[in-house]
Amino acid sequence: MRNLEIRKITSSELTDEIIHSLVDLEKQYIGILKDFLWDMYDVNAEGYEFPELSLKNKEYYQRVLCNPDVLLYIVTDKETQKTVGYAYAQVRHNYDDLVRPPVMEICEIVVDIGYRRKGMGKLLAERLERDARERNIRLIQLAVHEFNTIAKEFYVKRGFTTLMRKMIKKL
Ligand SMILES: CC(C)(COP(=O)(O)OP(=O)(O)OC[C@H]1O[C@@H](n2cnc3c(N)ncnc32)[C@H](O)[C@@H]1OP(=O)(O)O)[C@@H](O)C(=O)NCCC(=O)NCCS
C-alpha cells in the first residue's frame, strides 16, 4: 500500500510512540490467545493484564536492540505516523531439535487488525528472509500456536512446514 512504509529500527530510533504501539500490537496478538490461556491457567479474563507486557518499556527494547542478532521492523502509516505492524526476529546460534545453527527465529509478526490482508505481513516476512540470506543463514524457524489458524495459513503460504509438535496436558 502506498501510504505504508516498512523500516528497520535501531535502538537510537526508538520513540515512546513506537514503544506504545508495539505493546498495543502485542496486546492484539495476545487477545487471540486469551481463550486458550484462560482455560489453561484458570484466570478470569475480565480486565486481566499480562504481567510480561508491563516489562516491555523503553529500557527493555533498547537493551534488546543492542544485540546485533535481533531484528525489528516496523510498519508506519505515513498519513497518521502511527506504527501499525512489526516483525521481531533473532538469530540463534545453538543447535536445537535437528535445526543446525545459525538459524533465524521469527519471534513475532503482528499487523494491526485494521491493516490486515493488505500484504504487510508478507512484506515483513520477506524483509526477514532477505536479512537471513544476507547473513548466509539458510533456515528460518518459528513457533505458532495450533489454534492460530490464520497465522498457520500465513506461514504455510510462505513455504513453512511443520518440523515438530509441542504437546501439553493440563493436570
Ligand atoms: C498473521 C498476520 C501477521 C498476517 O498479516 P497480514 O498483513 O494480514 O497478512 P498478508 O496480507 O500479508 O497475507 C499473506 C497471506 O497470508 C494468508 N492469510 C493472511 N490472513 C489470512 C486470513 N485471515 N485467512 C486466511 N489466510 C490468510 C493468505 O494466504 C495471504 O495471502 P492472500 O491475501 O494473497 O490470500 C496477521 O493476521 C496478524 O497480525 N495476526 C495476529 C498476530 C499473529 O497471530 N501473528 C503470528 C504469530 S507470531
The ligand as an SDF file (V2000), in Angstrom:
LIG
                    3D

 48 50  0  0  0  0  0  0  0  0999 V2000
   -0.6900  -13.3610   10.6730 C   0  0  0  0  0  0  0  0  0  0  0  0
   -0.6750  -11.8780   10.2820 C   0  0  0  0  0  0  0  0  0  0  0  0
    0.6660  -11.2600   10.6920 C   0  0  0  0  0  0  0  0  0  0  0  0
   -0.8280  -11.7740    8.7550 C   0  0  0  0  0  0  0  0  0  0  0  0
   -0.6480  -10.4090    8.3850 O   0  0  0  0  0  0  0  0  0  0  0  0
   -1.3910   -9.7750    7.1090 P   0  0  0  0  0  0  0  0  0  0  0  0
   -0.7290   -8.4830    6.8080 O   0  0  0  0  0  0  0  0  0  0  0  0
   -2.8400   -9.7680    7.3070 O   0  0  0  0  0  0  0  0  0  0  0  0
   -1.0340  -10.8790    6.0130 O   0  0  0  0  0  0  0  0  0  0  0  0
   -0.9200  -10.6750    4.4140 P   0  0  0  0  0  0  0  0  0  0  0  0
   -1.9390   -9.6900    3.9530 O   0  0  0  0  0  0  0  0  0  0  0  0
    0.4900  -10.3710    4.0700 O   0  0  0  0  0  0  0  0  0  0  0  0
   -1.3260  -12.1330    3.9010 O   0  0  0  0  0  0  0  0  0  0  0  0
   -0.4280  -13.0040    3.2380 C   0  0  0  0  0  0  0  0  0  0  0  0
   -1.1200  -14.3440    3.0370 C   0  0  0  0  0  0  0  0  0  0  0  0
   -1.3510  -14.9800    4.3100 O   0  0  0  0  0  0  0  0  0  0  0  0
   -2.6140  -15.6750    4.2840 C   0  0  0  0  0  0  0  0  0  0  0  0
   -3.5810  -15.0390    5.1890 N   0  0  0  0  0  0  0  0  0  0  0  0
   -3.4530  -13.8600    5.8190 C   0  0  0  0  0  0  0  0  0  0  0  0
   -4.5440  -13.6000    6.5600 N   0  0  0  0  0  0  0  0  0  0  0  0
   -5.3900  -14.6410    6.3700 C   0  0  0  0  0  0  0  0  0  0  0  0
   -6.6840  -14.9510    6.8560 C   0  0  0  0  0  0  0  0  0  0  0  0
   -7.3460  -14.1280    7.6850 N   0  0  0  0  0  0  0  0  0  0  0  0
   -7.2540  -16.1170    6.4690 N   0  0  0  0  0  0  0  0  0  0  0  0
   -6.6110  -16.9530    5.6360 C   0  0  0  0  0  0  0  0  0  0  0  0
   -5.3780  -16.7040    5.1140 N   0  0  0  0  0  0  0  0  0  0  0  0
   -4.7750  -15.5720    5.4960 C   0  0  0  0  0  0  0  0  0  0  0  0
   -3.1300  -15.5430    2.8540 C   0  0  0  0  0  0  0  0  0  0  0  0
   -2.6280  -16.6430    2.1180 O   0  0  0  0  0  0  0  0  0  0  0  0
   -2.4830  -14.2460    2.4090 C   0  0  0  0  0  0  0  0  0  0  0  0
   -2.3470  -14.1370    1.0120 O   0  0  0  0  0  0  0  0  0  0  0  0
   -3.5570  -13.5310    0.1260 P   0  0  0  0  0  0  0  0  0  0  0  0
   -4.0340  -12.2750    0.8110 O   0  0  0  0  0  0  0  0  0  0  0  0
   -2.9090  -13.3070   -1.1960 O   0  0  0  0  0  0  0  0  0  0  0  0
   -4.6100  -14.6000    0.1280 O   0  0  0  0  0  0  0  0  0  0  0  0
   -1.8670  -11.1160   10.9320 C   0  0  0  0  0  0  0  0  0  0  0  0
   -3.0520  -11.8270   10.7130 O   0  0  0  0  0  0  0  0  0  0  0  0
   -1.7120  -10.8860   12.4170 C   0  0  0  0  0  0  0  0  0  0  0  0
   -1.1110   -9.8890   12.8520 O   0  0  0  0  0  0  0  0  0  0  0  0
   -2.2750  -11.7900   13.2430 N   0  0  0  0  0  0  0  0  0  0  0  0
   -2.1930  -11.6540   14.7140 C   0  0  0  0  0  0  0  0  0  0  0  0
   -0.7890  -11.8950   15.2280 C   0  0  0  0  0  0  0  0  0  0  0  0
   -0.3060  -13.3030   14.9160 C   0  0  0  0  0  0  0  0  0  0  0  0
   -1.0060  -14.2740   15.1090 O   0  0  0  0  0  0  0  0  0  0  0  0
    0.9540  -13.3610   14.3950 N   0  0  0  0  0  0  0  0  0  0  0  0
    1.5630  -14.6190   14.0170 C   0  0  0  0  0  0  0  0  0  0  0  0
    2.1600  -15.3490   15.1420 C   0  0  0  0  0  0  0  0  0  0  0  0
    3.6230  -14.5580   15.7500 S   0  0  0  0  0  0  0  0  0  0  0  0
  1  2  1  0
  2  3  1  0
  2  4  1  0
  2 36  1  0
  4  5  1  0
  5  6  1  0
  6  7  2  0
  6  8  1  0
  6  9  1  0
  9 10  1  0
 10 11  2  0
 10 12  1  0
 10 13  1  0
 13 14  1  0
 14 15  1  0
 15 16  1  0
 15 30  1  0
 16 17  1  0
 17 18  1  0
 17 28  1  0
 18 19  1  0
 18 27  1  0
 19 20  2  0
 20 21  1  0
 21 22  1  0
 21 27  2  0
 22 23  1  0
 22 24  2  0
 24 25  1  0
 25 26  2  0
 26 27  1  0
 28 29  1  0
 28 30  1  0
 30 31  1  0
 31 32  1  0
 32 33  2  0
 32 34  1  0
 32 35  1  0
 36 37  1  0
 36 38  1  0
 38 39  2  0
 38 40  1  0
 40 41  1  0
 41 42  1  0
 42 43  1  0
 43 44  2  0
 43 45  1  0
 45 46  1  0
 46 47  1  0
 47 48  1  0
M  END
$$$$
